Amino acid sequence: MVSFLVRLKFAQEDRADAVEAARRLAEASRKEPGCVSYVPHQCEEDMDTILIYEQYVDEKALQAHRESAHFKKYAVGGLYQRMRERAVENLIALI
């Protein structure tokens, strides 16, 4: 299992577009055969920050996600173009 959190920081004026891109990306990503979980969150204490919790069955599924048309459209062509900061936390499941 491959699990991680992605933290994306946006300018306030880009917030609405970022939220919409994250929602569309999540909707398409959840349909991928190797996607276990894909849940974007907006931080309650900082509404300009989006956290995305992602889980895939294996590295091959993660690579397929990153090569998908919806990832290229909504992440690379959308979120990544507007983000001010990005951090990834790789996780190890305890169960």
NUTOR-89734 format. One line per field, with one value per atom (N, C-alpha, C): residue number from 1; chain; atom name; x, y, z. Coordinates in pm, whole numbers, plus 50000, padded with zeros to 5 digits. Layout:
<nodes>
num	NUM, ...
cadena	A, ...
atomo	CA, ...
px	X, ...
py	Y, ...
pz	Z, ...
</nodes>
This chain:
<nodes>
num	1, 1, 1, 2, 2, 2, 3, 3, 3, 4, 4, 4, 5, 5, 5, 6, 6, 6, 7, 7, 7, 8, 8, 8, 9, 9, 9, 10, 10, 10, 11, 11, 11, 12, 12, 12, 13, 13, 13, 14, 14, 14, 15, 15, 15, 16, 16, 16, 17, 17, 17, 18, 18, 18, 19, 19, 19, 20, 20, 20, 21, 21, 21, 22, 22, 22, 23, 23, 23, 24, 24, 24, 25, 25, 25, 26, 26, 26, 27, 27, 27, 28, 28, 28, 29, 29, 29, 30, 30, 30, 31, 31, 31, 32, 32, 32, 33, 33, 33, 34, 34, 34, 35, 35, 35, 36, 36, 36, 37, 37, 37, 38, 38, 38, 39, 39, 39, 40, 40, 40, 41, 41, 41, 42, 42, 42, 43, 43, 43, 44, 44, 44, 45, 45, 45, 46, 46, 46, 47, 47, 47, 48, 48, 48, 49, 49, 49, 50, 50, 50, 51, 51, 51, 52, 52, 52, 53, 53, 53, 54, 54, 54, 55, 55, 55, 56, 56, 56, 57, 57, 57, 58, 58, 58, 59, 59, 59, 60, 60, 60, 61, 61, 61, 62, 62, 62, 63, 63, 63, 64, 64, 64, 65, 65, 65, 66, 66, 66, 67, 67, 67, 68, 68, 68, 69, 69, 69, 70, 70, 70, 71, 71, 71, 72, 72, 72, 73, 73, 73, 74, 74, 74, 75, 75, 75, 76, 76, 76, 77, 77, 77, 78, 78, 78, 79, 79, 79, 80, 80, 80, 81, 81, 81, 82, 82, 82, 83, 83, 83, 84, 84, 84, 85, 85, 85, 86, 86, 86, 87, 87, 87, 88, 88, 88, 89, 89, 89, 90, 90, 90, 91, 91, 91, 92, 92, 92, 93, 93, 93, 94, 94, 94, 95, 95, 95
cadena	A, A, A, A, A, A, A, A, A, A, A, A, A, A, A, A, A, A, A, A, A, A, A, A, A, A, A, A, A, A, A, A, A, A, A, A, A, A, A, A, A, A, A, A, A, A, A, A, A, A, A, A, A, A, A, A, A, A, A, A, A, A, A, A, A, A, A, A, A, A, A, A, A, A, A, A, A, A, A, A, A, A, A, A, A, A, A, A, A, A, A, A, A, A, A, A, A, A, A, A, A, A, A, A, A, A, A, A, A, A, A, A, A, A, A, A, A, A, A, A, A, A, A, A, A, A, A, A, A, A, A, A, A, A, A, A, A, A, A, A, A, A, A, A, A, A, A, A, A, A, A, A, A, A, A, A, A, A, A, A, A, A, A, A, A, A, A, A, A, A, A, A, A, A, A, A, A, A, A, A, A, A, A, A, A, A, A, A, A, A, A, A, A, A, A, A, A, A, A, A, A, A, A, A, A, A, A, A, A, A, A, A, A, A, A, A, A, A, A, A, A, A, A, A, A, A, A, A, A, A, A, A, A, A, A, A, A, A, A, A, A, A, A, A, A, A, A, A, A, A, A, A, A, A, A, A, A, A, A, A, A, A, A, A, A, A, A, A, A, A, A, A, A, A, A, A, A, A, A, A, A, A, A, A, A
atomo	N, CA, C, N, CA, C, N, CA, C, N, CA, C, N, CA, C, N, CA, C, N, CA, C, N, CA, C, N, CA, C, N, CA, C, N, CA, C, N, CA, C, N, CA, C, N, CA, C, N, CA, C, N, CA, C, N, CA, C, N, CA, C, N, CA, C, N, CA, C, N, CA, C, N, CA, C, N, CA, C, N, CA, C, N, CA, C, N, CA, C, N, CA, C, N, CA, C, N, CA, C, N, CA, C, N, CA, C, N, CA, C, N, CA, C, N, CA, C, N, CA, C, N, CA, C, N, CA, C, N, CA, C, N, CA, C, N, CA, C, N, CA, C, N, CA, C, N, CA, C, N, CA, C, N, CA, C, N, CA, C, N, CA, C, N, CA, C, N, CA, C, N, CA, C, N, CA, C, N, CA, C, N, CA, C, N, CA, C, N, CA, C, N, CA, C, N, CA, C, N, CA, C, N, CA, C, N, CA, C, N, CA, C, N, CA, C, N, CA, C, N, CA, C, N, CA, C, N, CA, C, N, CA, C, N, CA, C, N, CA, C, N, CA, C, N, CA, C, N, CA, C, N, CA, C, N, CA, C, N, CA, C, N, CA, C, N, CA, C, N, CA, C, N, CA, C, N, CA, C, N, CA, C, N, CA, C, N, CA, C, N, CA, C, N, CA, C, N, CA, C, N, CA, C, N, CA, C, N, CA, C, N, CA, C, N, CA, C, N, CA, C, N, CA, C, N, CA, C, N, CA, C
px	50084, 50000, 50089, 50055, 50126, 50031, 50072, 49988, 50070, 50007, 50076, 49977, 50026, 49952, 50023, 49947, 50002, 49941, 50027, 49982, 50013, 49909, 49923, 49873, 49953, 49918, 49892, 49782, 49741, 49721, 49724, 49686, 49534, 49486, 49343, 49262, 49315, 49240, 49233, 49316, 49314, 49238, 49188, 49125, 49010, 48915, 48798, 48837, 48928, 48973, 49048, 49128, 49203, 49108, 49008, 48910, 48836, 48796, 48725, 48815, 48940, 49033, 49055, 49069, 49088, 48966, 48848, 48724, 48716, 48747, 48742, 48849, 48967, 49074, 49036, 48977, 48935, 48830, 48732, 48624, 48679, 48771, 48829, 48925, 49004, 49104, 49040, 48928, 48859, 48809, 48801, 48756, 48871, 48994, 49110, 49108, 49140, 49135, 49229, 49342, 49439, 49427, 49330, 49312, 49226, 49281, 49209, 49133, 49199, 49139, 49201, 49117, 49163, 49069, 49114, 49025, 49093, 49046, 49099, 49028, 49103, 49050, 49094, 49011, 49050, 49078, 49187, 49223, 49130, 49068, 48975, 49044, 49167, 49238, 49310, 49318, 49384, 49316, 49213, 49131, 49206, 49325, 49406, 49496, 49483, 49562, 49471, 49511, 49440, 49532, 49478, 49548, 49479, 49556, 49499, 49558, 49470, 49512, 49492, 49601, 49595, 49646, 49581, 49622, 49603, 49707, 49704, 49747, 49704, 49736, 49885, 49955, 50099, 50159, 50289, 50359, 50313, 50280, 50231, 50101, 50012, 49886, 49911, 50007, 50042, 50099, 50185, 50242, 50133, 50038, 49926, 49846, 49827, 49757, 49831, 49961, 50041, 50049, 50022, 50024, 49886, 49783, 49646, 49619, 49524, 49487, 49429, 49351, 49292, 49397, 49502, 49611, 49684, 49712, 49782, 49698, 49568, 49480, 49461, 49418, 49380, 49494, 49593, 49706, 49816, 49877, 49988, 49944, 49833, 49787, 49702, 49661, 49574, 49636, 49632, 49680, 49827, 49911, 50055, 50088, 50005, 50030, 49998, 49910, 49866, 49921, 49978, 50023, 50142, 50148, 50260, 50363, 50312, 50398, 50338, 50426, 50382, 50473, 50413, 50489, 50419, 50498, 50445, 50497, 50407, 50444, 50410, 50511, 50490, 50456, 50357, 50306, 50329, 50346, 50358, 50242, 50156, 50039, 50084, 50018, 50051, 49968, 49872, 49793, 49797
py	49883, 50000, 50124, 50221, 50349, 50457, 50527, 50632, 50757, 50872, 50999, 51114, 51224, 51350, 51453, 51529, 51640, 51768, 51862, 51992, 52098, 52168, 52272, 52405, 52508, 52641, 52731, 52808, 52895, 53038, 53132, 53269, 53272, 53362, 53370, 53387, 53464, 53488, 53363, 53262, 53138, 53026, 53054, 52952, 52879, 52953, 52890, 52800, 52845, 52764, 52639, 52654, 52540, 52435, 52480, 52388, 52314, 52384, 52319, 52218, 52253, 52159, 52037, 52055, 51942, 51851, 51907, 51826, 51745, 51807, 51736, 51628, 51659, 51560, 51442, 51468, 51360, 51272, 51334, 51258, 51161, 51208, 51122, 51019, 51060, 50970, 50852, 50875, 50768, 50658, 50685, 50585, 50498, 50534, 50456, 50319, 50211, 50078, 50060, 50128, 50110, 50211, 50301, 50403, 50346, 50348, 50302, 50418, 50533, 50650, 50776, 50876, 51006, 51110, 51179, 51270, 51406, 51507, 51642, 51707, 51788, 51860, 52005, 52093, 52231, 52247, 52312, 52328, 52431, 52392, 52481, 52607, 52594, 52709, 52792, 52740, 52810, 52768, 52838, 52800, 52808, 52866, 52873, 52750, 52655, 52532, 52412, 52331, 52207, 52090, 51993, 51868, 51758, 51675, 51561, 51433, 51347, 51216, 51117, 51049, 50956, 50819, 50716, 50578, 50496, 50419, 50335, 50193, 50096, 49957, 49929, 50000, 49979, 50094, 50089, 50194, 50201, 50087, 50084, 50164, 50150, 50225, 50375, 50409, 50550, 50607, 50534, 50580, 50598, 50506, 50518, 50645, 50676, 50799, 50921, 50924, 51040, 51055, 50948, 50953, 50975, 50979, 50992, 51131, 51138, 51266, 51361, 51309, 51398, 51454, 51377, 51429, 51541, 51518, 51620, 51747, 51731, 51847, 51923, 51854, 51921, 51943, 51855, 51874, 51955, 51898, 51965, 52096, 52092, 52211, 52306, 52265, 52349, 52382, 52287, 52310, 52353, 52282, 52312, 52449, 52498, 52629, 52743, 52718, 52824, 52812, 52699, 52679, 52768, 52807, 52886, 52796, 52689, 52592, 52453, 52353, 52213, 52129, 52042, 51948, 51814, 51707, 51572, 51497, 51429, 51345, 51201, 51116, 50975, 50905, 50818, 50753, 50603, 50543, 50398, 50351, 50267, 50218, 50125, 50136, 50054, 49926, 49913, 49789, 49728
pz	50000, 50000, 50000, 49919, 49912, 49962, 50068, 50128, 50149, 50127, 50153, 50161, 50217, 50225, 50139, 50064, 49988, 50044, 50081, 50134, 50030, 49986, 49884, 49941, 49927, 49975, 49855, 49861, 49751, 49801, 49709, 49740, 49757, 49840, 49866, 49737, 49643, 49518, 49429, 49456, 49379, 49450, 49569, 49653, 49583, 49527, 49465, 49348, 49265, 49151, 49198, 49304, 49358, 49416, 49488, 49547, 49436, 49332, 49222, 49150, 49125, 49060, 49148, 49279, 49370, 49370, 49366, 49362, 49233, 49122, 48993, 48986, 49037, 49039, 49126, 49241, 49332, 49266, 49204, 49140, 49035, 48953, 48849, 48909, 49006, 49066, 49137, 49201, 49274, 49182, 49053, 48956, 48905, 48938, 48895, 48964, 48893, 48954, 49072, 49075, 49183, 49296, 49286, 49389, 49503, 49623, 49742, 49804, 49813, 49875, 49817, 49793, 49744, 49801, 49907, 49979, 49996, 49923, 49944, 50063, 50136, 50252, 50244, 50295, 50314, 50462, 50497, 50639, 50704, 50811, 50880, 50930, 50979, 51034, 50927, 50804, 50693, 50564, 50526, 50411, 50277, 50278, 50156, 50139, 50231, 50224, 50198, 50103, 50070, 50104, 50176, 50205, 50126, 50062, 49989, 50046, 50098, 50147, 50033, 49995, 49883, 49926, 49871, 49898, 49771, 49736, 49617, 49654, 49576, 49608, 49598, 49507, 49492, 49411, 49391, 49316, 49170, 49114, 48975, 48962, 49058, 49057, 49074, 49160, 49178, 49049, 48983, 48856, 48751, 48746, 48651, 48681, 48808, 48848, 48794, 48814, 48772, 48621, 48548, 48402, 48341, 48425, 48375, 48318, 48228, 48167, 48271, 48366, 48467, 48562, 48593, 48677, 48604, 48477, 48399, 48385, 48372, 48356, 48487, 48593, 48717, 48816, 48817, 48908, 48840, 48735, 48668, 48602, 48531, 48459, 48540, 48658, 48740, 48874, 48965, 49101, 49105, 49033, 49038, 48980, 48890, 48829, 48925, 49022, 49113, 49254, 49287, 49425, 49458, 49583, 49633, 49701, 49764, 49833, 49815, 49821, 49813, 49901, 49979, 50062, 50057, 50058, 50056, 50179, 50248, 50362, 50325, 50310, 50283, 50413, 50409, 50529, 50524, 50640, 50654, 50740, 50682, 50754, 50868, 50980, 51096, 51103, 51014, 51011, 50874
</nodes>
